Amino acid sequence: MQFYNSLPFIPETTLPLKTFFYVLTLHLVAFFSVAYLSSSAVETLRRMKEELKEKADDLVELQTFNANVAQCMSTGLLTTDELGRITSFNHASEEITGYKWEEVRGRIYLDILPVKKLEDILNNRESILPIYRFESEVSRKDGSIITLGLNVSHLKDDNGLSKGIIGIFQDLTKIKEMELEVKKRERMAMIGELAAGMAHEIRNPLASLSGSMQILKQELNLKEDHERLMQIALREMDRLNTTITEFLIYAKPAPLQKKPMNINDLLLDAINLLKNSDLFRNSNVSIQTEFKENNLISHVDPHQISQVFWNLSLNALQSMSNGGVLTISSRKSMMRKFDMITPAKEWLEIIFRDTGDGISEEIIDKIFLPFFTTKEGGSGLGLPIVHRIVEEHSGRVYVKSTHGKGTQFTLYLPEV
């Protein structure tokens, strides 16, 4: 190898030839061992880099997946550190509370969800309960009060030590409202059944009494004062009979006989009936119509919906004792959505708007209650009948009013 200049020239040495080759062999073995180990180390390092890159990619993918899962949840998700500072806040949480993630990041959770029990849970880190379930009313960012259903537990590390809390919550406001509405309907149905039976028992002898008095009036020669008293008694009997009839319509309505009807035609019939009434002729009220479309078809009972239109028209007319304008409008609408009421995608919107006395804020929540009235001689059943019939048709009725300026009733019926 020295001859070919592969190894440097080695001067003459006193080492024996055998020893010389032994040392040379050791050097060669060491050289190739170092080369092999270096190559192996480089390969191992390369594999480790690839594995680390794969794990890093998997970690990023997992983090992204977890973030997407949290953001796509329909329930609110909130986590805090051990000091109660918010560390995560998903999209549903933003929708429920009205706060954005940028507004709550790092803030104490009690600023966003001021629930005393959450503070107790965070401070009670030795609790053996895995999950706390409870309901609480909280205030949204806009100040409105909502009811939340919360599931809360401690966030723990590998040693079982609490590092904060995790809370999942839902807005139960609509569910609570529906529960109250169901209870109200059940209570009213029970009262209605009882009262309907009583009304029938009253109506039968009332008819006999009225008939007997009519015969006595015809056969007896009454003095003027007695004649006047007889007229008052008969008039009051007619009024009582009308009240009982209206109550029976409200408490035990007839089964719906639905068929496709043009709502505008029913509105025009109600308007014509109103214009031919003595009450309208003796008033200083004008009627305007605003029909946005000619054909507004809904599957309704024409007799009952006509009763609704008549009641609302009459109510508006009576509220304008000094004259005014009654505006009746109709159109298709997709502005309102009523979850779990009906699958209709479009609604027919019917509005009765008057320029009468209006309704004060103190009583506007009571106007659909049976027998509640502010009118002298009123039965207090006209608007409850409207509410009952519209709901029987899977619709809704809303009212807004300004005292002294007028009232607007808005009906929504599902379109065919």
C-alpha positions as CSV (number, residue, x, y, z in Angstrom):
1,M,0.0,0.0,0.0
2,Q,3.0,2.3,0.6
3,F,4.1,1.4,-2.9
4,Y,0.9,2.7,-4.3
5,N,1.0,5.8,-2.0
6,S,-2.1,4.6,-0.2
7,L,-0.3,4.8,3.1
8,P,2.4,7.2,4.1
9,F,5.9,5.9,4.1
10,I,6.8,4.3,7.3
11,P,10.4,4.6,8.1
12,E,12.4,1.7,9.3
13,T,11.2,0.5,12.7
14,T,12.6,-1.8,15.2
15,L,9.1,-3.5,15.7
16,P,9.0,-7.1,14.7
17,L,7.1,-7.8,11.5
18,K,4.5,-9.9,13.4
19,T,3.9,-7.0,15.8
20,F,3.7,-4.5,13.0
21,F,1.0,-6.5,11.2
22,Y,-0.9,-6.9,14.5
23,V,-1.0,-3.2,15.1
24,L,-1.9,-2.6,11.5
25,T,-4.8,-5.0,11.8
26,L,-6.0,-3.3,14.9
27,H,-6.0,0.1,13.2
28,L,-7.9,-1.3,10.2
29,V,-10.5,-2.9,12.4
30,A,-10.9,0.3,14.4
31,F,-11.2,2.3,11.2
32,F,-14.0,0.1,9.8
33,S,-15.7,-0.2,13.2
34,V,-15.9,3.6,13.5
35,A,-17.1,3.8,9.9
36,Y,-19.8,1.2,10.5
37,L,-20.9,2.8,13.8
38,S,-21.0,6.3,12.2
39,S,-23.0,5.0,9.3
40,S,-25.4,3.2,11.7
41,A,-25.7,6.4,13.9
42,V,-26.5,8.5,10.8
43,E,-29.1,6.0,9.7
44,T,-30.6,5.9,13.2
45,L,-30.7,9.7,13.4
46,R,-32.4,9.8,10.0
47,R,-35.0,7.4,11.1
48,M,-35.6,9.3,14.3
49,K,-36.0,12.5,12.4
50,E,-38.6,10.9,10.1
51,E,-40.4,9.4,13.1
52,L,-40.4,12.8,14.9
53,K,-41.7,14.4,11.8
54,E,-44.5,11.8,11.5
55,K,-45.4,12.2,15.2
56,A,-45.3,16.0,14.8
57,D,-47.6,15.8,11.8
58,D,-49.9,13.3,13.7
59,L,-49.9,15.7,16.7
60,V,-50.9,18.7,14.5
61,E,-53.5,16.6,12.8
62,L,-54.9,15.4,16.2
63,Q,-54.9,19.0,17.5
64,T,-56.7,20.2,14.4
65,F,-59.2,17.3,14.7
66,N,-59.8,18.1,18.3
67,A,-60.2,21.8,17.6
68,N,-62.6,21.0,14.8
69,V,-64.6,18.6,17.0
70,A,-64.9,21.3,19.7
71,Q,-65.9,24.0,17.2
72,C,-68.5,21.8,15.5
73,M,-70.2,20.8,18.8
74,S,-73.7,22.1,19.2
75,T,-73.1,22.5,22.9
76,G,-71.0,25.1,24.5
77,L,-67.5,23.9,25.7
78,L,-65.4,25.9,28.2
79,T,-62.2,25.0,29.9
80,T,-60.2,26.9,32.6
81,D,-56.8,26.6,34.3
82,E,-56.4,26.1,38.0
83,L,-56.9,29.9,38.6
84,G,-60.2,29.9,36.7
85,R,-58.9,31.7,33.6
86,I,-60.6,30.6,30.4
87,T,-58.3,28.5,28.1
88,S,-60.9,27.4,25.5
89,F,-64.3,28.6,24.3
90,N,-65.9,27.0,21.3
91,H,-68.2,28.5,18.6
92,A,-71.4,27.2,20.4
93,S,-70.3,29.0,23.5
94,E,-70.0,32.2,21.5
95,E,-73.5,31.7,20.2
96,I,-75.0,30.9,23.6
97,T,-73.3,33.7,25.6
98,G,-72.9,36.4,23.0
99,Y,-69.2,36.7,23.7
100,K,-66.4,36.1,21.2
101,W,-63.3,34.0,22.0
102,E,-61.1,37.1,21.7
103,E,-63.2,38.8,24.4
104,V,-63.0,35.9,27.0
105,R,-59.5,34.5,26.4
106,G,-57.6,34.6,29.8
107,R,-60.5,36.1,31.6
108,I,-62.0,34.7,34.8
109,Y,-64.9,32.4,33.9
110,L,-67.2,34.1,36.5
111,D,-67.1,37.2,34.4
112,I,-68.8,35.3,31.6
113,L,-70.8,32.7,33.5
114,P,-71.5,34.1,37.0
115,V,-72.6,30.8,38.5
116,K,-71.8,30.4,42.2
117,K,-71.7,26.6,41.9
118,L,-68.9,26.8,39.3
119,E,-66.7,28.6,41.8
120,D,-67.5,25.9,44.5
121,I,-66.5,23.2,42.0
122,L,-63.2,24.8,41.1
123,N,-62.3,25.3,44.8
124,N,-63.4,21.8,45.8
125,R,-60.5,20.0,44.1
126,E,-60.7,16.9,46.4
127,S,-64.3,16.1,45.3
128,I,-64.9,12.4,44.4
129,L,-67.8,13.3,42.1
130,P,-66.7,12.8,38.5
131,I,-69.4,15.1,37.0
132,Y,-71.6,17.9,38.3
133,R,-74.9,18.4,36.6
134,F,-77.1,21.4,37.3
135,E,-79.1,24.2,35.8
136,S,-78.7,28.0,36.3
137,E,-79.9,31.3,34.9
138,V,-77.2,33.5,33.5
139,S,-77.1,36.8,31.7
140,R,-75.9,37.0,28.1
141,K,-73.7,39.8,26.8
142,D,-76.8,41.7,25.6
143,G,-78.3,41.5,29.1
144,S,-81.0,38.9,28.3
145,I,-81.5,36.1,30.8
146,I,-81.2,32.5,29.6
147,T,-81.4,29.1,31.4
148,L,-78.3,26.9,31.0
149,G,-77.9,23.2,31.6
150,L,-74.3,22.5,32.7
151,N,-72.1,19.4,33.0
152,V,-68.9,20.3,34.8
153,S,-65.9,18.2,35.9
154,H,-62.3,18.7,36.9
155,L,-59.4,18.7,34.4
156,K,-56.8,16.4,35.9
157,D,-53.2,15.6,34.9
158,D,-51.5,12.2,34.8
159,N,-51.1,12.3,38.6
160,G,-54.8,13.0,39.2
161,L,-54.3,16.6,40.3
162,S,-56.8,19.2,39.2
163,K,-55.5,21.7,36.7
164,G,-58.8,23.5,36.1
165,I,-62.4,22.6,35.0
166,I,-64.1,21.6,31.8
167,G,-67.8,22.6,31.3
168,I,-70.3,21.6,28.7
169,F,-73.5,23.6,28.6
170,Q,-76.7,24.1,26.6
171,D,-79.2,26.8,26.3
172,L,-82.4,25.4,27.8
173,T,-84.5,28.6,27.5
174,K,-86.7,27.4,24.7
175,I,-87.1,24.0,26.2
176,K,-88.2,25.5,29.5
177,E,-90.6,27.8,27.6
178,M,-92.0,24.8,25.8
179,E,-92.4,22.8,29.1
180,L,-94.3,25.7,30.6
181,E,-96.5,25.9,27.5
182,V,-97.2,22.2,27.6
183,K,-98.1,22.4,31.3
184,K,-100.3,25.5,30.6
185,R,-102.1,23.6,27.8
186,E,-102.6,20.6,30.0
187,R,-104.0,22.7,32.8
188,M,-106.2,24.7,30.4
189,A,-107.5,21.5,28.8
190,M,-108.4,20.0,32.1
191,I,-110.2,23.2,33.1
192,G,-111.8,23.4,29.7
193,E,-113.3,20.0,30.0
194,L,-114.7,20.7,33.4
195,A,-116.0,24.1,32.5
196,A,-117.5,22.9,29.2
197,G,-119.6,20.4,31.1
198,M,-120.7,23.1,33.5
199,A,-121.5,25.4,30.6
200,H,-123.8,22.8,29.1
201,E,-125.6,22.3,32.4
202,I,-126.2,26.1,32.6
203,R,-127.2,26.5,29.0
204,N,-130.0,24.0,29.0
205,P,-132.1,25.5,31.9
206,L,-131.1,29.0,30.6
207,A,-132.8,28.1,27.2
208,S,-135.9,27.0,29.1
209,L,-136.0,30.1,31.2
210,S,-135.6,32.4,28.2
211,G,-138.4,30.6,26.3
212,S,-140.7,30.8,29.3
213,M,-140.1,34.5,29.7
214,Q,-140.7,35.1,26.0
215,I,-144.1,33.4,26.3
216,L,-144.9,35.4,29.5
217,K,-144.0,38.7,27.7
218,Q,-146.4,37.9,24.9
219,E,-149.3,36.7,27.0
220,L,-149.2,39.1,30.0
221,N,-150.2,42.8,29.8
222,L,-147.3,44.3,31.7
223,K,-147.0,47.8,33.0
224,E,-144.3,50.0,31.5
225,D,-141.8,49.5,34.3
226,H,-142.4,45.8,34.3
227,E,-142.0,45.7,30.5
228,R,-138.6,47.5,30.8
229,L,-137.5,45.0,33.5
230,M,-138.6,42.1,31.2
231,Q,-136.5,43.6,28.3
232,I,-133.5,43.9,30.6
233,A,-133.9,40.3,31.7
234,L,-134.2,39.0,28.2
235,R,-131.2,41.0,27.0
236,E,-129.0,39.8,29.8
237,M,-130.1,36.2,29.1
238,D,-129.1,36.7,25.4
239,R,-125.7,38.1,26.5
240,L,-125.2,35.2,28.9
241,N,-126.1,32.7,26.2
242,T,-123.6,34.4,23.8
243,T,-120.9,34.2,26.5
244,I,-121.6,30.5,27.1
245,T,-121.5,29.9,23.3
246,E,-118.1,31.6,23.0
247,F,-116.8,29.8,26.0
248,L,-117.7,26.5,24.5
249,I,-116.0,27.4,21.3
250,Y,-112.9,28.2,23.3
251,A,-113.0,25.3,25.8
252,K,-114.1,22.6,23.5
253,P,-113.7,23.6,19.9
254,A,-115.2,21.6,17.1
255,P,-112.9,19.2,15.2
256,L,-111.0,21.0,12.3
257,Q,-112.4,20.5,8.9
258,K,-109.4,21.6,6.9
259,K,-109.2,22.2,3.2
260,P,-107.0,24.4,0.9
261,M,-108.3,28.0,1.1
262,N,-107.2,31.3,-0.3
263,I,-106.6,33.4,2.9
264,N,-107.3,36.6,1.0
265,D,-110.8,35.4,0.1
266,L,-111.5,34.7,3.8
267,L,-110.1,38.2,4.7
268,L,-112.4,39.9,2.1
269,D,-115.4,38.0,3.5
270,A,-114.6,39.2,7.0
271,I,-114.2,42.8,5.8
272,N,-117.5,42.7,4.0
273,L,-119.2,41.3,7.0
274,L,-117.7,44.0,9.2
275,K,-118.7,46.8,6.8
276,N,-122.3,45.7,6.9
277,S,-122.4,45.7,10.7
278,D,-124.2,48.4,12.7
279,L,-121.0,49.0,14.7
280,F,-119.0,49.9,11.6
281,R,-121.8,52.1,10.1
282,N,-121.9,54.1,13.3
283,S,-118.1,54.5,13.5
284,N,-115.7,56.9,11.8
285,V,-113.3,54.0,10.8
286,S,-111.9,53.3,7.3
287,I,-110.5,50.0,6.2
288,Q,-107.4,49.6,4.0
289,T,-106.1,46.3,2.5
290,E,-102.5,45.5,1.5
291,F,-102.5,42.1,-0.2
292,K,-99.0,41.5,-1.6
293,E,-100.0,38.4,-3.5
294,N,-103.3,37.3,-5.0
295,N,-103.1,33.6,-4.0
296,L,-102.1,32.7,-0.4
297,I,-103.1,29.1,0.0
298,S,-103.2,27.5,3.5
299,H,-104.8,24.2,4.7
300,V,-107.4,25.6,7.2
301,D,-110.8,25.2,8.6
302,P,-112.6,28.2,6.8
303,H,-115.3,28.6,9.4
304,Q,-112.8,28.8,12.3
305,I,-110.3,31.0,10.5
306,S,-113.1,33.3,9.5
307,Q,-114.0,33.5,13.2
308,V,-110.4,34.6,13.9
309,F,-110.5,37.3,11.3
310,W,-113.9,38.5,12.5
311,N,-112.8,38.6,16.2
312,L,-109.6,40.6,15.3
313,S,-111.5,43.0,13.0
314,L,-114.2,43.6,15.7
315,N,-111.5,44.1,18.4
316,A,-109.8,46.7,16.2
317,L,-113.1,48.5,15.5
318,Q,-114.0,48.6,19.2
319,S,-110.6,50.1,20.1
320,M,-111.1,53.1,17.7
321,S,-114.0,54.8,19.5
322,N,-113.0,58.1,18.0
323,G,-112.4,56.8,14.5
324,G,-109.2,55.7,12.8
325,V,-107.8,53.3,10.2
326,L,-107.8,49.6,10.2
327,T,-105.2,48.2,7.9
328,I,-105.3,44.5,6.9
329,S,-102.3,43.0,5.0
330,S,-101.2,39.6,3.9
331,R,-98.0,38.2,2.3
332,K,-95.7,35.2,2.2
333,S,-93.0,35.3,4.8
334,M,-89.9,33.3,5.7
335,M,-88.7,35.7,8.4
336,R,-89.9,33.6,11.4
337,K,-89.0,30.0,12.2
338,F,-90.9,28.0,14.7
339,D,-88.8,25.0,15.8
340,M,-90.7,21.8,16.4
341,I,-94.0,23.4,15.5
342,T,-94.4,22.5,11.9
343,P,-92.1,21.6,9.0
344,A,-93.5,24.4,6.8
345,K,-90.7,26.3,5.0
346,E,-92.8,29.3,4.2
347,W,-95.5,31.1,6.2
348,L,-98.4,33.2,5.4
349,E,-98.3,36.4,7.4
350,I,-101.6,38.2,8.1
351,I,-101.5,41.6,10.0
352,F,-104.4,43.5,11.6
353,R,-103.1,47.0,12.4
354,D,-105.3,49.8,14.0
355,T,-104.8,53.3,15.1
356,G,-106.9,52.9,18.3
357,D,-106.2,53.3,22.0
358,G,-103.5,50.7,22.1
359,I,-102.8,48.3,25.0
360,S,-100.7,49.2,28.1
361,E,-97.6,47.2,29.0
362,E,-99.2,46.2,32.3
363,I,-101.9,44.1,30.6
364,I,-100.6,43.1,27.2
365,D,-99.4,39.7,28.5
366,K,-102.9,39.0,29.8
367,I,-105.0,39.6,26.7
368,F,-105.0,36.0,25.6
369,L,-106.2,34.8,29.0
370,P,-109.9,33.7,29.1
371,F,-112.3,36.1,30.6
372,F,-109.8,38.9,30.8
373,T,-111.3,42.1,29.4
374,T,-111.1,45.9,29.7
375,K,-114.3,46.5,27.8
376,E,-117.6,47.1,29.4
377,G,-119.9,44.2,28.7
378,G,-117.1,42.2,27.0
379,S,-116.9,38.5,27.6
380,G,-113.0,38.3,27.5
381,L,-113.1,35.3,25.1
382,G,-112.6,36.9,21.7
383,L,-108.8,37.0,21.8
384,P,-108.4,33.7,23.6
385,I,-110.5,32.1,20.9
386,V,-108.2,33.6,18.3
387,H,-105.2,32.2,20.1
388,R,-106.7,28.8,20.4
389,I,-107.8,28.5,16.8
390,V,-104.5,29.7,15.4
391,E,-102.5,27.3,17.5
392,E,-104.8,24.5,16.4
393,H,-103.8,25.3,12.9
394,S,-100.0,25.0,13.8
395,G,-99.7,28.7,13.6
396,R,-98.7,31.6,15.9
397,V,-100.2,34.9,16.8
398,Y,-98.2,37.9,18.1
399,V,-99.2,41.3,19.4
400,K,-97.4,44.6,19.8
401,S,-98.9,47.8,20.9
402,T,-98.2,51.4,21.9
403,H,-100.6,52.8,24.4
404,G,-102.5,55.7,22.7
405,K,-101.2,55.0,19.2
406,G,-102.6,51.6,18.2
407,T,-102.1,47.8,18.1
408,Q,-100.9,45.3,15.6
409,F,-101.8,41.6,15.6
410,T,-99.7,39.4,13.4
411,L,-100.8,35.9,12.5
412,Y,-98.6,33.2,10.9
413,L,-100.2,30.2,9.2
414,P,-98.2,27.5,7.4
415,E,-98.4,27.6,3.6
416,V,-99.6,24.6,1.7
